[in-house]
């Protein structure tokens, strides 16, 4: 049995608040479906590098964050990837976090 999942809108707002409390900035780049839209996180270290994360199911069915670009990338490559994903999923959320330390502010594992 899988763990219940927060509604996308609630998750996004909570993540923004967590980032703000820790001294980082976070904002919605693209608003998706409030109830169940998929979420992409773009973590920008403000040095031109970005880490893109998207939620996937792990081997045991748990939610984890995957690095579809294989780790830190440049902004152009990250934006191009996100644009392609939006074409496949119009309900998609994109949340950008600006943090010099590169923190994602998620509890799930990043793989």
Long-range contacts (C-beta under 8 A, 24 or more apart in sequence): 2-57, 2-61, 2-62, 3-62, 3-63, 5-36, 5-63, 7-34, 7-35, 7-36, 8-32, 8-33, 8-34, 8-35, 8-36, 8-37, 8-38, 8-39, 8-93, 9-34, 9-35, 11-39, 12-39, 12-93, 12-95, 15-41, 15-95, 15-97, 15-105, 15-106, 16-95, 18-105, 19-97, 19-99, 19-103, 19-105, 22-99, 22-103, 22-105, 24-97, 24-98, 24-99, 24-101, 24-103, 24-105, 25-97, 25-98, 25-99, 26-95, 26-96, 26-97, 26-98, 26-105, 27-95, 27-96, 28-93, 28-94, 28-95, 29-82, 29-94, 29-95, 29-96, 30-82, 30-86, 30-92, 30-93, 30-94, 31-93, 32-89, 32-90, 32-91, 32-92, 32-93, 32-94, 33-91, 33-93, 36-91, 37-89, 37-91, 37-92, 37-93, 38-89, 38-91, 38-92, 38-93, 39-92, 39-93, 39-94, 39-95, 40-82, 40-85, 40-92, 40-93, 40-94, 40-95, 41-65, 41-95, 41-96, 41-97, 41-104, 41-106, 42-78, 42-82, 42-94, 42-95, 42-96, 42-97, 43-96, 43-97, 43-99, 43-102, 43-103, 43-104, 44-75, 44-96, 44-97, 44-98, 44-99, 45-72, 45-99, 45-100, 45-101, 45-102, 46-98, 46-99, 46-100, 47-100, 48-74, 48-75, 49-73, 49-74, 49-75, 50-74, 50-75, 50-78, 51-102, 51-104, 52-78, 52-81, 52-82, 53-104, 53-106, 53-110, 54-85, 55-108, 58-109, 58-111, 62-108, 62-109, 63-108, 64-108, 64-109, 64-110, 64-111, 65-104, 65-106, 65-108, 65-109, 65-110, 65-111, 66-111, 67-110, 67-111, 72-102
